[in-house]
Amino acid sequence: MDLFDAQEKTPGTIGDREPLAARMRPHTLDEIVGQDSVLGEHGLLRRAILADRLSSLILYGPPGSGKTSIAEVIARVTRRRFERTSGVLANVATLRGLLEAARHRRMREAVSTILFIDEIHHFNKSQQDILLPYVEDGTITLIGATTHNPFFFINSPLTSRSLVFELQPLGEEAILTLLRRALVDERGLAGWRVEADDEALSHLARVCEGDARRALGALEVAALTTPPGIDGVVRVTRDVAAESIQKKAVVYDHDEDGHYDTISAFIKSVRGSDPQAAVYWLAKMIYAGEDPRFIARRLIVLASEDIGNADPRGLTLAVSALNAVEFLGMPEARITLAQTVTYLATAPKSNAAIVAVDKALADVKAGRVLSVPSHLRDTHYSGSARLGHEGYQYAHDFEGHFVDQEYMPSDAVYYEPSNQGYEAVIRQRMEGWKARRVPRVVTPDAEGGAA
């Protein structure tokens, strides 16, 4: 059947038809959701499609992010012949057959062909090389789909001749849009008297991990397996949705108490040096579909706020965790998060850094604004000496790389390191410097603040 043939509605039950995810594939660019960065109003891919100036493409993204749907919509909009195969199933003979058929079609019928290759990363080098001459002479417009980084898994001659677009996992709002559309669209569940609670749809959108195919599949399972009520309406509740996607619904609504209570318990458990509790609350958040980047960002804050210089490596690990989460995605990122959480929970704790900066901010807000001492002011311009900007002593010229000079016209103390972890070393070092300093008489500040 040609891509553009109208699909006849098959009589019978929902289960007699194609899977819901296949039926609900978008037909137009405007029906594609969740990829605004490339297909939004000013997106490069959208402009190229509408102008019919499309070169070969590599679509890189996680399962269910819309790679196949985008390829099919491109074929519809540009009115090109659509052929598809898979890197798992196709061999050299299959490829040559598709490519030669495209060449004859172009020569005899002046019809352009889009060759869509799903999971193109499974092709070996020789299979990918077969595509090159047909891509170069315009016989086909190649659209390759892959869940693997194309710059690692696809030959550079092929990527250099293609536009590479990275698709993101669909957000909850995008998946909610698709689920609600499926309930009222004739291609979906319209006419089958299926209703779904907002909580049920939200649960499916949250736990499907950005995979629209999985969410739509779960909705269809729920509709197929739930007995209708006495009024003949199939009602999909949150519990039914949880069973259909085989992931128990937990009390964790992203904008309600479940979310805030859980993240609060998580942070307090890490701060309280209880790795067992911290890992449990981490697992609950992961299971409930929390954005792992949100968890990693909170850990970065905690590493500075609650550990600080007691173990400076904590901040380095937390920042690395965020980078790893961005690179890996779920489910692998759960391992990195668990490593970071257990390290931070068992690290020595100190909040001296946040106490220091908050005390200093309080002084500034209260009007205690100090002038910069003349010997610390900038001297990188002619005439600075005439303004009295001189007398600075370079610390590295002195024993122990320390020199006793005034750095602030005040005797205020902001940072007081604890006796925990590495801060004990810092505290000892600061006490040594203090012993070498000569007490000074503090005078009122020139800008009016009390010194």
Kinemage of the C-alpha trace (Angstrom):
@kinemage 1
@onewidth
@group {chain A} dominant
@subgroup {mainchain}
@vectorlist {calphas} color= white
{ca met a 1} P 0.000 0.000 0.000
{ca asp a 2} L 1.347 3.440 -0.932
{ca leu a 3} L 2.007 5.767 1.981
{ca phe a 4} L -0.641 8.199 0.749
{ca asp a 5} L -3.451 5.686 0.227
{ca ala a 6} L -6.338 6.351 2.573
{ca gln a 7} L -6.571 3.672 5.229
{ca glu a 8} L -10.003 2.093 5.352
{ca lys a 9} L -11.570 1.742 8.744
{ca thr a 10} L -11.589 -1.927 9.618
{ca pro a 11} L -14.778 -3.100 11.289
{ca gly a 12} L -14.691 -4.948 14.559
{ca thr a 13} L -12.948 -4.202 17.815
{ca ile a 14} L -10.049 -1.899 18.498
{ca gly a 15} L -7.736 -4.886 18.476
{ca asp a 16} L -8.604 -5.674 14.823
{ca arg a 17} L -6.757 -2.557 13.677
{ca glu a 18} L -3.136 -1.437 13.599
{ca pro a 19} L -1.586 -0.597 16.984
{ca leu a 20} L -2.719 2.783 18.291
{ca ala a 21} L 0.777 4.254 18.026
{ca ala a 22} L 0.887 3.385 14.311
{ca arg a 23} L -2.608 4.763 13.653
{ca met a 24} L -1.793 8.007 15.420
{ca arg a 25} L 1.347 8.785 13.450
{ca pro a 26} L 1.167 12.467 12.443
{ca his a 27} L 0.156 13.352 8.884
{ca thr a 28} L 1.352 16.964 8.922
{ca leu a 29} L 4.214 18.948 10.409
{ca asp a 30} L 1.816 20.675 12.786
{ca glu a 31} L 0.762 17.328 14.266
{ca ile a 32} L 4.333 16.560 15.364
{ca val a 33} L 4.835 17.518 18.996
{ca gly a 34} L 7.815 17.852 21.290
{ca gln a 35} L 10.565 18.658 18.753
{ca asp a 36} L 10.204 22.419 18.454
{ca ser a 37} L 13.981 22.968 18.369
{ca val a 38} L 14.152 21.454 14.870
{ca leu a 39} L 10.541 21.575 13.679
{ca gly a 40} L 9.303 24.745 15.363
{ca glu a 41} L 8.270 27.812 13.408
{ca his a 42} L 11.882 28.851 12.794
{ca gly a 43} L 13.468 25.391 12.952
{ca leu a 44} L 16.011 24.549 10.252
{ca leu a 45} L 14.441 21.195 9.401
{ca arg a 46} L 10.957 22.680 9.057
{ca arg a 47} L 12.239 25.396 6.704
{ca ala a 48} L 14.066 22.838 4.580
{ca ile a 49} L 10.994 20.599 4.342
{ca leu a 50} L 8.596 23.400 3.401
{ca ala a 51} L 11.015 24.750 0.814
{ca asp a 52} L 11.546 21.220 -0.549
{ca arg a 53} L 15.275 21.763 -0.305
{ca leu a 54} L 15.936 18.671 1.713
{ca ser a 55} L 19.285 16.900 1.748
{ca ser a 56} L 19.834 13.537 3.363
{ca leu a 57} L 19.161 13.398 7.096
{ca ile a 58} L 20.285 11.487 10.139
{ca leu a 59} L 17.708 11.598 12.950
{ca tyr a 60} L 19.335 10.729 16.263
{ca gly a 61} L 17.253 10.258 19.379
{ca pro a 62} L 15.780 7.835 21.913
{ca pro a 63} L 12.978 5.360 21.142
{ca gly a 64} L 9.554 6.931 20.718
{ca ser a 65} L 10.863 10.439 20.017
{ca gly a 66} L 9.296 10.556 16.545
{ca lys a 67} L 12.040 9.581 14.083
{ca thr a 68} L 9.835 7.390 11.885
{ca ser a 69} L 6.917 9.807 12.122
{ca ile a 70} L 9.062 12.714 10.977
{ca ala a 71} L 10.354 10.699 8.019
{ca glu a 72} L 6.814 9.799 6.927
{ca val a 73} L 5.610 13.385 7.260
{ca ile a 74} L 8.546 14.581 5.151
{ca ala a 75} L 7.505 12.160 2.412
{ca arg a 76} L 3.894 13.388 2.602
{ca val a 77} L 4.802 17.071 2.508
{ca thr a 78} L 7.363 16.752 -0.307
{ca arg a 79} L 5.260 14.192 -2.255
{ca arg a 80} L 8.180 11.803 -2.667
{ca arg a 81} L 8.067 8.038 -2.857
{ca phe a 82} L 8.664 6.543 0.584
{ca glu a 83} L 10.617 3.324 0.941
{ca arg a 84} L 11.724 1.916 4.235
{ca thr a 85} L 13.982 -0.795 5.541
{ca ser a 86} L 15.911 -1.577 8.711
{ca gly a 87} L 19.546 -1.887 9.621
{ca val a 88} L 18.621 -5.080 11.451
{ca leu a 89} L 16.845 -6.817 8.555
{ca ala a 90} L 18.320 -5.494 5.314
{ca asn a 91} L 21.325 -7.112 3.644
{ca val a 92} L 23.416 -5.936 0.704
{ca ala a 93} L 21.071 -7.511 -1.851
{ca thr a 94} L 18.034 -5.832 -0.296
{ca leu a 95} L 19.775 -2.464 -0.317
{ca arg a 96} L 20.881 -2.765 -3.940
{ca gly a 97} L 17.353 -3.691 -4.968
{ca leu a 98} L 15.862 -0.637 -3.259
{ca leu a 99} L 18.557 1.670 -4.615
{ca glu a 100} L 18.318 0.470 -8.227
{ca ala a 101} L 14.522 0.673 -8.107
{ca ala a 102} L 14.875 4.289 -6.953
{ca arg a 103} L 17.270 4.996 -9.828
{ca his a 104} L 14.859 3.587 -12.438
{ca arg a 105} L 11.938 5.461 -10.846
{ca arg a 106} L 13.841 8.706 -11.066
{ca met a 107} L 14.928 8.174 -14.679
{ca arg a 108} L 11.646 6.844 -16.085
{ca glu a 109} L 9.005 8.539 -13.932
{ca ala a 110} L 10.889 11.595 -12.601
{ca val a 111} L 9.821 10.528 -9.108
{ca ser a 112} L 12.167 11.180 -6.200
{ca thr a 113} L 12.553 8.599 -3.465
{ca ile a 114} L 13.047 8.909 0.265
{ca leu a 115} L 14.794 5.827 1.625
{ca phe a 116} L 14.170 5.554 5.333
{ca ile a 117} L 16.563 3.220 7.164
{ca asp a 118} L 15.624 2.546 10.762
{ca glu a 119} L 18.446 1.618 13.144
{ca ile a 120} L 20.993 2.523 10.503
{ca his a 121} L 23.786 2.129 13.046
{ca his a 122} L 23.462 -1.647 12.627
{ca phe a 123} L 24.813 -1.417 9.056
{ca asn a 124} L 28.488 -2.277 8.763
{ca lys a 125} L 30.938 -0.097 6.854
{ca ser a 126} L 30.471 -1.830 3.506
{ca gln a 127} L 26.680 -1.561 3.746
{ca gln a 128} L 26.917 2.127 4.552
{ca asp a 129} L 29.393 2.648 1.696
{ca ile a 130} L 26.868 1.214 -0.775
{ca leu a 131} L 24.591 4.169 -0.022
{ca leu a 132} L 27.180 6.856 -0.805
{ca pro a 133} L 26.987 7.101 -4.640
{ca tyr a 134} L 23.187 7.092 -4.564
{ca val a 135} L 23.173 9.860 -1.953
{ca glu a 136} L 25.769 11.890 -3.844
{ca asp a 137} L 23.990 11.820 -7.212
{ca gly a 138} L 20.581 12.504 -5.670
{ca thr a 139} L 19.040 9.154 -6.574
{ca ile a 140} L 17.689 8.948 -3.038
{ca thr a 141} L 17.142 11.244 -0.150
{ca leu a 142} L 18.411 9.159 2.738
{ca ile a 143} L 16.771 9.483 6.143
{ca gly a 144} L 18.585 7.370 8.708
{ca ala a 145} L 17.230 6.852 12.202
{ca thr a 146} L 19.425 5.829 15.098
{ca thr a 147} L 19.438 5.715 18.873
{ca his a 148} L 23.256 5.814 18.843
{ca asn a 149} L 25.507 8.816 18.373
{ca pro a 150} L 25.896 8.972 14.569
{ca phe a 151} L 29.364 10.466 14.798
{ca phe a 152} L 30.528 7.253 16.458
{ca phe a 153} L 28.411 4.639 14.659
{ca ile a 154} L 27.929 5.984 11.127
{ca asn a 155} L 30.696 6.478 8.570
{ca ser a 156} L 31.996 10.031 8.363
{ca pro a 157} L 31.510 10.204 4.540
{ca leu a 158} L 27.801 9.567 5.132
{ca thr a 159} L 27.391 12.004 8.041
{ca ser a 160} L 29.302 14.692 6.127
{ca arg a 161} L 26.724 14.455 3.331
{ca ser a 162} L 23.774 14.596 5.707
{ca leu a 163} L 22.142 17.006 8.091
{ca val a 164} L 22.258 15.510 11.574
{ca phe a 165} L 19.421 16.375 13.954
{ca glu a 166} L 19.289 15.252 17.569
{ca leu a 167} L 15.754 14.625 18.820
{ca gln a 168} L 14.926 14.894 22.507
{ca pro a 169} L 12.754 12.568 24.603
{ca leu a 170} L 9.222 13.901 24.497
{ca gly a 171} L 8.238 15.934 27.547
{ca glu a 172} L 5.185 15.143 29.625
{ca glu a 173} L 3.097 17.907 28.039
{ca ala a 174} L 3.876 16.644 24.553
{ca ile a 175} L 2.885 13.086 25.459
{ca leu a 176} L -0.267 14.318 27.190
{ca thr a 177} L -1.165 16.086 23.957
{ca leu a 178} L -0.755 12.829 22.023
{ca leu a 179} L -2.790 10.810 24.531
{ca arg a 180} L -5.652 13.291 24.567
{ca arg a 181} L -5.587 13.454 20.777
{ca ala a 182} L -5.793 9.654 20.594
{ca leu a 183} L -8.968 9.677 22.697
{ca val a 184} L -10.858 11.973 20.327
{ca asp a 185} L -9.273 11.296 16.932
{ca glu a 186} L -11.038 8.953 14.489
{ca arg a 187} L -7.718 7.254 13.820
{ca gly a 188} L -7.459 6.549 17.532
{ca leu a 189} L -10.137 5.702 20.084
{ca ala a 190} L -12.911 8.041 19.004
{ca gly a 191} L -16.121 6.100 18.554
{ca trp a 192} L -15.062 3.403 21.033
{ca arg a 193} L -16.449 5.261 24.073
{ca val a 194} L -13.195 5.403 26.010
{ca glu a 195} L -12.598 7.998 28.710
{ca ala a 196} L -9.432 8.504 30.760
{ca asp a 197} L -8.928 10.398 34.007
{ca asp a 198} L -6.413 13.235 34.021
{ca glu a 199} L -4.461 11.323 36.693
{ca ala a 200} L -4.323 8.262 34.447
{ca leu a 201} L -3.008 10.234 31.483
{ca ser a 202} L -0.508 12.094 33.662
{ca his a 203} L 0.795 8.809 35.028
{ca leu a 204} L 1.311 7.386 31.540
{ca ala a 205} L 3.024 10.569 30.376
{ca arg a 206} L 5.313 10.615 33.400
{ca val a 207} L 6.500 7.009 33.516
{ca cys a 208} L 6.887 6.301 29.792
{ca glu a 209} L 10.296 8.069 29.937
{ca gly a 210} L 9.701 10.249 26.881
{ca asp a 211} L 8.600 7.326 24.675
{ca ala a 212} L 5.336 8.253 22.922
{ca arg a 213} L 4.961 4.758 21.453
{ca arg a 214} L 5.056 3.226 24.900
{ca ala a 215} L 2.495 5.680 26.290
{ca leu a 216} L 0.056 5.132 23.421
{ca gly a 217} L 0.515 1.380 23.649
{ca ala a 218} L -0.313 1.441 27.341
{ca leu a 219} L -3.425 3.545 26.711
{ca glu a 220} L -4.601 1.037 24.106
{ca val a 221} L -3.981 -1.900 26.444
{ca ala a 222} L -6.018 -0.121 29.102
{ca ala a 223} L -8.878 0.472 26.652
{ca leu a 224} L -8.819 -3.130 25.402
{ca thr a 225} L -8.710 -4.816 28.809
{ca thr a 226} L -11.028 -2.649 30.905
{ca pro a 227} L -14.676 -3.767 31.011
{ca pro a 228} L -17.148 -1.022 30.135
{ca gly a 229} L -19.475 0.366 32.784
{ca ile a 230} L -23.223 -0.125 32.739
{ca asp a 231} L -23.452 2.866 30.407
{ca gly a 232} L -21.065 1.194 27.964
{ca val a 233} L -18.189 3.603 28.615
{ca val a 234} L -14.663 2.264 29.234
{ca arg a 235} L -13.138 4.373 31.972
{ca val a 236} L -9.349 4.341 32.342
{ca thr a 237} L -8.369 5.272 35.895
{ca arg a 238} L -4.949 5.853 37.387
{ca asp a 239} L -4.843 2.300 38.744
{ca val a 240} L -5.788 0.866 35.368
{ca ala a 241} L -3.118 2.996 33.681
{ca ala a 242} L -0.517 1.781 36.176
{ca glu a 243} L -1.388 -1.852 35.409
{ca ser a 244} L -1.374 -1.236 31.657
{ca ile a 245} L 2.121 0.216 31.612
{ca gln a 246} L 3.207 -2.270 34.305
{ca lys a 247} L 4.567 0.435 36.502
{ca lys a 248} L 2.880 1.045 39.839
{ca ala a 249} L 1.580 4.531 40.408
{ca val a 250} L 3.303 6.130 43.364
{ca val a 251} L 2.180 9.246 45.194
{ca tyr a 252} L 4.439 11.666 43.382
{ca asp a 253} L 2.616 14.397 41.508
{ca his a 254} L 5.166 16.817 40.104
{ca asp a 255} L 3.304 19.934 41.193
{ca glu a 256} L 1.917 18.641 44.477
{ca asp a 257} L 2.982 17.451 47.917
{ca gly a 258} L 4.263 14.054 46.787
{ca his a 259} L 6.998 15.664 44.720
{ca tyr a 260} L 8.079 18.259 47.260
{ca asp a 261} L 7.918 15.879 50.215
{ca thr a 262} L 10.037 13.270 48.451
{ca ile a 263} L 12.767 15.633 47.267
{ca ser a 264} L 12.811 17.153 50.766
{ca ala a 265} L 13.277 13.732 52.355
{ca phe a 266} L 15.966 12.934 49.789
{ca ile a 267} L 18.052 16.054 50.436
{ca lys a 268} L 17.667 15.781 54.206
{ca ser a 269} L 18.766 12.147 54.114
{ca val a 270} L 21.941 13.004 52.190
{ca arg a 271} L 22.601 15.943 54.513
{ca gly a 272} L 21.976 13.671 57.493
{ca ser a 273} L 24.563 11.137 56.260
{ca asp a 274} L 22.084 8.274 55.788
{ca pro a 275} L 22.968 6.600 52.473
{ca gln a 276} L 20.296 3.911 52.882
{ca ala a 277} L 17.446 6.416 53.089
{ca ala a 278} L 19.001 8.613 50.399
{ca val a 279} L 19.145 5.729 47.910
{ca tyr a 280} L 15.547 4.748 48.692
{ca trp a 281} L 14.196 8.256 48.023
{ca leu a 282} L 16.352 8.394 44.877
{ca ala a 283} L 14.806 5.115 43.703
{ca lys a 284} L 11.295 6.399 44.379
{ca met a 285} L 11.937 9.502 42.299
{ca ile a 286} L 13.438 7.484 39.439
{ca tyr a 287} L 10.539 5.027 39.497
{ca ala a 288} L 8.002 7.853 39.481
{ca gly a 289} L 9.613 9.344 36.370
{ca glu a 290} L 11.372 12.341 37.900
{ca asp a 291} L 13.700 14.169 35.510
{ca pro a 292} L 17.192 12.847 36.418
{ca arg a 293} L 18.663 16.234 35.532
{ca phe a 294} L 16.556 17.825 38.271
{ca ile a 295} L 17.970 15.320 40.785
{ca ala a 296} L 21.532 15.998 39.626
{ca arg a 297} L 21.077 19.772 39.895
{ca arg a 298} L 19.833 19.430 43.456
{ca leu a 299} L 22.880 17.351 44.312
{ca ile a 300} L 25.154 20.095 42.985
{ca val a 301} L 23.514 22.589 45.344
{ca leu a 302} L 23.815 20.158 48.240
{ca ala a 303} L 27.499 19.493 47.506
{ca ser a 304} L 28.279 23.162 48.136
{ca glu a 305} L 25.654 23.919 50.767
{ca asp a 306} L 26.074 20.912 53.055
{ca ile a 307} L 29.539 19.500 52.296
{ca gly a 308} L 31.562 22.369 50.936
{ca asn a 309} L 35.263 22.316 51.713
{ca ala a 310} L 34.895 19.434 54.137
{ca asp a 311} L 35.217 17.385 50.930
{ca pro a 312} L 35.733 19.591 47.846
{ca arg a 313} L 35.588 16.511 45.617
{ca gly a 314} L 31.851 16.296 46.301
{ca leu a 315} L 31.116 19.296 44.058
{ca thr a 316} L 33.324 17.907 41.294
{ca leu a 317} L 31.495 14.579 41.441
{ca ala a 318} L 28.059 16.231 41.473
{ca val a 319} L 28.836 18.383 38.425
{ca ser a 320} L 30.253 15.328 36.648
{ca ala a 321} L 27.050 13.469 37.496
{ca leu a 322} L 24.958 16.110 35.719
{ca asn a 323} L 27.172 15.837 32.638
{ca ala a 324} L 26.927 12.043 32.741
{ca val a 325} L 23.134 12.160 33.086
{ca glu a 326} L 22.904 14.434 30.041
{ca phe a 327} L 25.178 12.107 28.066
{ca leu a 328} L 23.772 8.750 29.148
{ca gly a 329} L 20.087 9.248 29.778
{ca met a 330} L 18.003 6.688 31.607
{ca pro a 331} L 18.179 3.902 32.671
{ca glu a 332} L 22.001 3.960 32.794
{ca ala a 333} L 22.059 7.342 34.535
{ca arg a 334} L 20.519 5.756 37.633
{ca ile a 335} L 23.911 4.155 38.352
{ca thr a 336} L 25.760 7.469 38.182
{ca leu a 337} L 23.143 9.106 40.398
{ca ala a 338} L 23.411 6.287 42.950
{ca gln a 339} L 27.210 6.613 43.032
{ca thr a 340} L 26.966 10.361 43.575
{ca val a 341} L 24.248 10.091 46.219
{ca thr a 342} L 26.104 7.478 48.281
{ca tyr a 343} L 29.355 9.463 48.074
{ca leu a 344} L 27.736 12.708 49.178
{ca ala a 345} L 25.743 11.009 51.931
{ca thr a 346} L 28.902 9.495 53.429
{ca ala a 347} L 31.107 12.579 52.960
{ca pro a 348} L 32.051 14.829 55.911
{ca lys a 349} L 29.628 17.735 56.214
{ca ser a 350} L 30.087 21.474 56.595
{ca asn a 351} L 27.844 24.452 55.827
{ca ala a 352} L 30.588 27.000 56.546
{ca ala a 353} L 30.662 28.260 52.958
{ca ile a 354} L 26.973 29.170 52.825
{ca val a 355} L 27.144 30.715 56.310
{ca ala a 356} L 30.100 32.834 55.143
{ca val a 357} L 28.486 34.197 51.999
{ca asp a 358} L 25.143 34.830 53.694
{ca lys a 359} L 26.838 36.794 56.499
{ca ala a 360} L 28.720 38.869 53.947
{ca leu a 361} L 25.555 39.478 51.911
{ca ala a 362} L 23.743 40.558 55.062
{ca asp a 363} L 26.459 43.151 55.726
{ca val a 364} L 26.269 44.475 52.176
{ca lys a 365} L 22.476 44.661 52.257
{ca ala a 366} L 22.648 46.480 55.594
{ca gly a 367} L 24.760 49.204 54.011
{ca arg a 368} L 28.176 48.094 55.178
{ca val a 369} L 29.847 48.939 51.873
{ca leu a 370} L 33.630 49.029 52.105
{ca ser a 371} L 36.054 50.897 49.867
{ca val a 372} L 38.792 48.941 48.139
{ca pro a 373} L 42.139 49.742 49.843
{ca ser a 374} L 44.347 51.876 47.604
{ca his a 375} L 47.145 49.289 47.399
{ca leu a 376} L 44.673 46.667 46.049
{ca arg a 377} L 43.237 48.836 43.317
{ca asp a 378} L 43.941 48.312 39.616
{ca thr a 379} L 47.336 49.487 38.395
{ca his a 380} L 47.106 48.387 34.762
{ca tyr a 381} L 46.973 51.888 33.347
{ca ser a 382} L 49.296 54.880 33.276
{ca gly a 383} L 48.747 57.334 36.062
{ca ser a 384} L 47.591 54.787 38.631
{ca ala a 385} L 50.566 55.635 40.888
{ca arg a 386} L 49.585 59.334 40.803
{ca leu a 387} L 46.237 58.246 42.275
{ca gly a 388} L 47.991 56.441 45.105
{ca his a 389} L 47.360 52.946 43.766
{ca glu a 390} L 50.636 51.497 44.964
{ca gly a 391} L 52.133 49.537 47.814
{ca tyr a 392} L 50.726 46.095 46.972
{ca gln a 393} L 52.936 43.237 48.178
{ca tyr a 394} L 53.051 40.141 45.926
{ca ala a 395} L 52.375 37.144 48.196
{ca his a 396} L 54.547 34.735 46.190
{ca asp a 397} L 57.623 36.817 46.996
{ca phe a 398} L 57.350 35.914 50.693
{ca glu a 399} L 58.001 32.831 52.781
{ca gly a 400} L 55.130 30.378 52.653
{ca his a 401} L 53.556 32.490 49.889
{ca phe a 402} L 51.935 34.631 52.579
{ca val a 403} L 52.313 38.313 53.432
{ca asp a 404} L 50.569 40.284 56.144
{ca gln a 405} L 48.749 43.172 54.482
{ca glu a 406} L 45.255 44.606 54.603
{ca tyr a 407} L 42.805 43.074 52.128
{ca met a 408} L 39.621 44.549 53.634
{ca pro a 409} L 39.179 47.591 55.891
{ca ser a 410} L 37.257 45.560 58.437
{ca asp a 411} L 37.836 42.946 61.122
{ca ala a 412} L 34.660 41.022 60.192
{ca val a 413} L 34.921 37.230 60.148
{ca tyr a 414} L 32.763 35.428 57.592
{ca tyr a 415} L 34.322 32.062 56.809
{ca glu a 416} L 34.955 29.872 59.827
{ca pro a 417} L 35.925 26.371 58.679
{ca ser a 418} L 34.691 23.446 60.706
{ca asn a 419} L 36.742 20.571 62.085
{ca gln a 420} L 35.206 18.175 59.536
{ca gly a 421} L 37.193 16.477 56.792
{ca tyr a 422} L 39.455 18.693 54.732
{ca glu a 423} L 38.150 21.810 56.485
{ca ala a 424} L 40.139 20.759 59.538
{ca val a 425} L 43.268 21.239 57.421
{ca ile a 426} L 41.990 24.591 56.166
{ca arg a 427} L 41.213 25.678 59.725
{ca gln a 428} L 44.738 24.835 60.877
{ca arg a 429} L 46.231 26.720 57.933
{ca met a 430} L 44.106 29.812 58.639
{ca glu a 431} L 45.097 29.761 62.311
{ca gly a 432} L 48.758 29.784 61.262
{ca trp a 433} L 48.191 32.827 59.062
{ca lys a 434} L 46.287 34.576 61.836
{ca ala a 435} L 49.233 34.148 64.199
{ca arg a 436} L 51.490 35.954 61.721
{ca arg a 437} L 49.207 38.957 61.321
{ca val a 438} L 49.726 42.198 63.248
{ca pro a 439} L 46.496 43.571 64.859
{ca arg a 440} L 45.245 46.718 63.144
{ca val a 441} L 43.216 49.694 64.300
{ca val a 442} L 39.954 49.709 62.357
{ca thr a 443} L 38.720 53.132 61.191
{ca pro a 444} L 35.363 54.188 59.704
{ca asp a 445} L 35.075 53.429 56.012
{ca ala a 446} L 35.354 56.289 53.510
{ca glu a 447} L 32.079 55.340 51.819
{ca gly a 448} L 30.102 55.731 55.029
{ca gly a 449} L 29.869 52.099 56.083
{ca ala a 450} L 31.079 51.075 59.500
{ca ala a 451} L 34.472 49.428 59.300
